[in-house]
C-alpha cells in the first residue's frame, strides 16, 4: 500500500510540475509575456483543437492577439496572424526560423529531413538550387510549361464534354486531381499517370492519405513516447509513401538508360545529372515532394473555385461576360494572352486564395535559438511557429467583409495600388490585400513557383467558364466548410455541366 501511495504522489507531482512548466511566463519581468490558453499536463492545448485547426487558431487569435502560445503535446507552439510579426519572423529573422520542426511523421516523409519541403536548411538549400538550375536549363517556366498545360487542359475539357453530353455529374476531386497530377508528372518524368499506373485514383488516394498523416499532429508526433502504440498508423503511412516512391523509382530505372546530360528532357533528367553522388533516395524524395505538393494544391484550389461559381452564379455570369468581351464569343480555347487581360478572372483567382487559402497554416518553422521579436516578444529556442494564413486573410481587423467572397475587391485594389493614400484606416494593413493575403508564403522557403501555379490555374478557370455553366442538382448553397489535411478542400460534391452555346 505504501508503494501505491508513493506512485500516486509521483504521478500527481509530475502532472503538477508539467502543468506549471507549460503555463509559466516565458521571459523576465520587464519584457512582454505572450498570452495563450491554459495548457493541461501532457496534452497541453490539444483539447482545444478539432478537425479544423485553422479555424480554432483564428478564433483564439481574437482572444489572445496576433501571436499567442499554445502547447501541442510536448511542443511549445506560437501561432502568428499579425502581418507585422509575420514579416519580422519570415523576412527579417528568417535565418533563425529557416528549419522545420521534427517529428516521426515528417522524418519518414522527408527521408530523414533531407527533402525539399521538410528538409533541414543545408539539404533544402542544395535541393532548391538543383531545381532552380533545372528551370534555367530547360526553360520550363516558359514554352515547355505552356505546352504541357495546354495538352492537359485539352484532356480536361474533353472529359468535361463527355460528362456534359452524357449528363453524368462531373466529380471535381477526380477531374482536377488528374489535371494537376498529369501536369506535374509531365514536368518531372514526361509521362501521364495512365502510362505509369492502371488507376490514377489509387495514386490520388495515396497522396490524400500522406497529407492526412503529416497534418494531424497525431499522438506519435506530439507525444513521441507513445510511438510504439501507433505502429499501425505509421505503417499505413509508409505503405502509401512507398507506393509513390516505387513508381518513381521504376521510372528512374527506365529513364537512366537513355539519359543524356547535355539534353535534359525533364526534372528527373536534370536530377540524374546533378546528383553526382548517386544519392538515389534523395533524388526520388525530391520528385515525390514536387508531385505530391503540385497535385494536391492545384486540384484543391480548382475545387474551391468551382464551388464558389455554383454558390454565387452572378460571379460566374460576370466572369463569362469578361471572357467573351476580351476573347470573343466564337473563341473556344483561351490562351495566356487572353487570360493576362482579364482583371475579374484574376480577382476570382486571388479571392479564392484569400477566402480559402489552400495551405491555411503553411508549413511550420522552428526557432534555432532564443530571440526577441519587435524587441519585447520572447521566443525560446525550439519553439514551433505556425503562420496562420487563413486567419490573416479572414479577419475583420485586416479586411472589410472578410466572410464575403468578393473578387471585385481585388480589381479595385489593383486599380488603386499606385495611389499610396488609398488606405485611410489607422491600421496600415487594413485592406492592404497583398500584405494580408499571402497564400504562397513569404521568405526564402515560400512556394517554389507561384508563377507556374498561377498559370495552370488561371488558364483552367477561364477555359472552363468559357465552355460550361457550373450547376448543382442538390440543395444550395454547397457547404463552404473545409476538410483539413495540411491543404484544405471542400466537402465532396459533383458538378452538373451545362455546355455554353
N, C-alpha and C positions, 0 to 999 in steps of 0.2 A: 504494500500500500504506500509506503514511504517513497518507493521508486516511482510509482504512478503520480503522486503529488509533485515530486521533483520534475518529472517530464512535463506535467501540466504547467508548472511555473516557467520552465524553459520556453515552452511554446508561447505562453502569454507574454513573456518578456521579449521574445523575438518579434512577435506581432506588434507590440507596443513600440519597440525600437524602430521597426520598419515604418510604422505609421509616422513617428516623429521625423525620421530621415526624409520621408517623401513630402512632408508638409512644412519643413523648416524654411527659414529665409535662405536665399542663395548667396547673399553678399553681406557686406558690412552695414553698419548703422547709417552711414552718410551717403549711401547710394540707393537708387530706386529699386524696390523689390518687384519682381514680376508676379502678378497675381495669377490665380487659376483655381479650378475646382478642387475640392478635397479629394485626396488620393487615399485609397484604402490600402491596408497591408497586402503585400504580394501582388494583387491585380492592379493597383494604382487607380487610374481613372477609366479603366476598361469597362466598368459597369455603365458608363455613360454612352458608350459608342455602339451604334446599331448598324444596320446594313447600308446606311448612307452616311459615312463619316464626314463627308464634305459638308453636309447639312448640319450635323452635330457641331462640328468645329466652327461653322459660320454662326450658329446660334450662341455658342459660348463666347465668341468674339464680341457680341453685342453686350455681354455682361462683364467681360474681363479685359476688353480692349484689343487693339491691333496686334499685340503679341502677348501670349499668356503661356503658362506652363501646365503640362499635364503628364503624369506618369503613365506610360503604356506598359504595363507589367513592370519589368525591371529597367526600363529605358526612360530617362528623363527626356521629354519632348517639348519643344516650343513650337506653337502654331502661329504663323505670321500672315496677317491680312491687311497690314498697313503699308501702302505703296512706298512710303519714306523708308521704313525699316527693311522692306524687301530690297530696295535699291542699295541700302547700306550693307546688307549681308551678301547678296548675289552679285553685286558690282564692286563696291568699294573694298569689301573684305573677302573677295572671292577666294583668295588663296587659303584662307583659314577654313573655308566651308566647301572645298572642292571635292571632297570624298563623300561616299555614301555610307550610311550605317551598315553594320554587318550582322547577319543572322543566318541560320542554317539554310533557309529557302533561297536567299539571294546568293549564298555561297555555291549552292548546287547549280543554280541557273547561270551564274556568271563564270563558271569554270574557275572557281577559287578566286573571284574578284579580279578577273583578267579581261572581262568583256567591255564592250563599248558603253552600255547603259549603266552597269553596276560595278565597273572596274575601278580599282584604285587609280589615283591620279597618273602615276607613271605609265601604267598599262593603257589607260584611257587616252592619254596624250599621244602615245605611239599609234594606237589603233585609229584615232581620229586623223592623224597625219596621213596614214595609209589611204584612208577613204577619200580625204581631200585630194590626195595625189591622183587617185583614180579618176575623180571628176575632171581633173585637169587633162589627164591623158586621153580620155575618151570623149571629152566634151559632152558628158552625159546630161548636163543641165540644159542643153540646148536642143539640137536636132534629134539626138537619139531618144531622149525622154519624150519629145513630141511625137515621134514615130510610134513608140511603144504605147503611149496613152491613147492616141487616135485609133490604133488597132484594137485595143481592149475596149474602148468606148463603143466602137462599131459592134463588137460582140455583145456588149451590154444592151445596146439599143435593139439589136436583133432578138435577144432573149425577151425583152420587154414587148416587142412587136408580137412575138409568139403568144405571150400571155394575154395581150390585148385582143388579138384575133380569136383566141380560144375562150376568152372571158374567164380565164383562170386567174385568181388573185396572185399578185407578184409578191414574193417574200423578200423584203429589202435586206434582211440579215444575210441570206444566202447570195442574192444577186450582187449586192455591193461588196460583200466579202470576196467573192470570186473576182470582181473587177479590180479591187485594190491588191489582192493576193497575186494575180497574174501580172500586174504592173511591176511590183517589186521583185517577183520571181524572174521576170524577163530582164530586169536590170542586173540581178545578181547572177543568174545562171542561164539566161536566154532561153527559158522554157516556160510553157504554161503548166499549171498544176495537173492538167489532164495528161501531159506527157510524162509525168513523174509518178502519179498515183491513180488508181482506178476511181477513187472517190475524193473529191475536194472537201466534202462535208466532214470526213474524218479528220482531215488536216485542220480545218477551221475549228472543229471541236477541240482538238489538242491545243490550239492557240488559246482558246477560251479557258480551258482548264488551267493552263500555265498562268494566265493573268489572274485567275481567281486565287490561286495558291500564293502568288507573290504579293497580292494585295491585302490578304486577310489579316496579317499580323496575328497569326494563329498562336496557340499556346507553345508550339515548338519553337517559335521565334521570340515571343515576348517573355516566356518563362522557360529558358533553354534547358533547365534541369529536368523538364518534363519530356524532353525529346524522345526518350525510349518508349513512351506511351503513344507516340504518334508515328510509329514506323509505317503504318498502313497508308496514312496521308502522304508521307514523304515518298514512299514507293510509287504511289499513284502519280505524283508529280513527276518523278523520274521517268515513269513509263511514257508519259506524253512528251516530255522533253526529248527522250531517246528516239521516239518515233520521228520527230522532225530532224534530229541530228543524223539519224540513219539515212534518211532520204538525201540530205545534203552531202553526206559522205559518199553515197553511191554516185551522185552526180560528179563529185570531185574526182573520184577514181576514173570515171569515164572522160572527163574534160582534160585531165592532166596528160592523157595520151596524145592529144592534138594541140597542146599548149604552145603558143608562140609568144615569147616575152616581148617581141617588138610590135606585136599587134593584138593588144588585149581586147577580147570580144565583149567582156562584161566584168562585173566587180570581182567575181571569183577568179578570173584570169589574172587580174591585177594583183589580187592577194597571193596567188601562187608565186608570182614573181617577187613580191615584196617580202614575204615571209621566208627569208632565205634559211632560217634555222630549221625549216621543215616542221614548225610547230603546228601540226595539223589540227589539234584540239582547239587552239586559239583561233585559227583560220575559220573553222566550222562555227565556232561560237559567235564570231562577229557576223557571219552570214545569217545565223539564227536571229541575232539581235535585230538586224535590218528587216528580215522577213516578218518576224512576229510583230514588231512595232509598226512597220509600214502597212501591214494588213489591217490590224485592229483599229488604228486611229482613223484612217480614211473611211473605212466601212462604217464605223460608228457615227462619224460626222454626217455622212450622207443619209443615214437613217434618221438622224435628228432633223436634217433639212427637209426630208420627205414628210416627216410627221408634222412639222410646222406649216408646210404647204397645205396639208389636209386640214389642220385645225384653224388656219387663217386663210381661207380661199381668196380673200381680197388681196392678200400679198401675192399669191400665185398669179392672179389676174394682172396685177400691176407689173410683175416680173415679166410675164409673157408680152405685155404691151411694149415694154422697153426692148425686149429681144426683137420683135418684128419691126419696130421703128428703126433699129440700127442695122439689122441683118436683112430685113425684107421678108414678106410673108411667104415668098417662094423658097426661101432658104430652108434646107432640111438638115444641114450639118454645120454647126457653128465652128469657127476656127479661133485660135488665140487672138488674132487681130480684131475679131468681133468682140470677144469677151473683155478685152482690155478697155473697151469704150463703155462698158455697162456699169454705171455707178450704182444702180439699185441692186444688181446681181452681186456686186462686191459688198454692198451693205448687208445683203442676206447672209453672205459668207461670214462676215465679221460678227454680225449679231448672233448667228448660230453659235459661234465660238465663244462669245461673251456669255450668252444665256445658258448654254450647256457646254462649257469647255471640255474637250474630250479627255484631257488629263487634269481633273479638277484640283488635285493636290500635288501635281507634278511628281517628281521623284525626290525623296528626302535627301538632305545633306547632313553632315555631322561635323561638329566643331573639333578641329585638330588641337586647339589649346584654349585656355581661358582667355576671354576677351570681353570688352565692353562695346556695346552698340550705342551710338549717339552719346557717348561719354558716361552714361549712367545706367544702362541696361546690361546687367551682367549675364554672360552666357558661359557656363562651365565647360571645360574640356569633355568631349564625349557626348554632349547633348545632341540629340537629333532635331533637325529643323525641318518643318513642313511649311511649304509655300501654299497658302490657301487661295489658289487662282479663282476657284468658284466663289469664294467669299468676297474677294475684292470686286469682281465684276457684277455681283448681285447684292450689293449693299447700298441702301438709300443714302448713306453717308457720302458715297462717291459718285452716284449716278442717279439721275432722275428716273422715276418709274422703273425700277430695276426688274420688277416682275412682269413687265410687258415686253413682248417680242416686237421690236420696232426697228426694222432695217433702215428706215429713213433717218434715224438718229446719226448713223454713220455717214450718210450722204451729206447731211447738214454739217456735221463735224469736219469732214474733209474740205468742204467749201470754205469754212471759216478758219481753217487751220493756219492760214497765213496771217490772220488777224490776232496779234498777241493779246489783244484786250477782250477777246471773246468770252473769257471766263470771269464773270463778275462775282462769283462766290468767294467767300473768305478762304475756303479750303481750296488750295491750288490744284488739288487732284479732282475736284468735283467736275464731272462730265469731261474730264481730260482722258478721252477713251483709250488712247494709245498707252497711257500710263497705268490705267486700272484694268485693262483687258489684255492680258499677256499669255495667250493660250500656248505659245511655243516656248515659254520660259524666258529667262534672262541670263546673261553672262556667258562664260566660256562653255558651260555644259548644257546650253539650250538645245532645242531641236536641231538636228544635223542640217536639215534643208527645208526651211519653211517655204521657200520659193517653189520647190518641187511639189510639196503637199498642196500649196495653193493652186498650182497649175492643174493637177489632176482632179481636184475637187471642183474648181470653177467651171472647167470645160464640161464636166459631167452634169453639174447643176443646170447650166444653160441649155445643153442639148436635151436633157430630159424634159424640161419645161417647154422647150420648143416643140417637142413631138407629142407630149401627153399632158392631160389634166389628171392630177392625182386625186383620187376619191377613196372613201372608206365606206363599206356597206353596213357596218355596225353602228353602234351608238357613239355619238360625238359629244364633246371632244375626246380625242385619244388622251390617255394619261401621259402627262409630261414628267412624271416622277421617274428618276433614272435607276438603272441597275448598275451597281458599282463593282468594279474589279480593276483597280488602277485607272483604266479608262471607264467612261460611263456610256451606256447605250440605253435606248428606250425599252419599255416593256414590249414583248413581241406583238407585232401587228402585220397585216398584209394590205397591199395597195390594189385598188381597182384602177386599171389604166384605161383612160378614155383617149383614143387617138385623136389628135387635132387634125382638122382638115383645112 
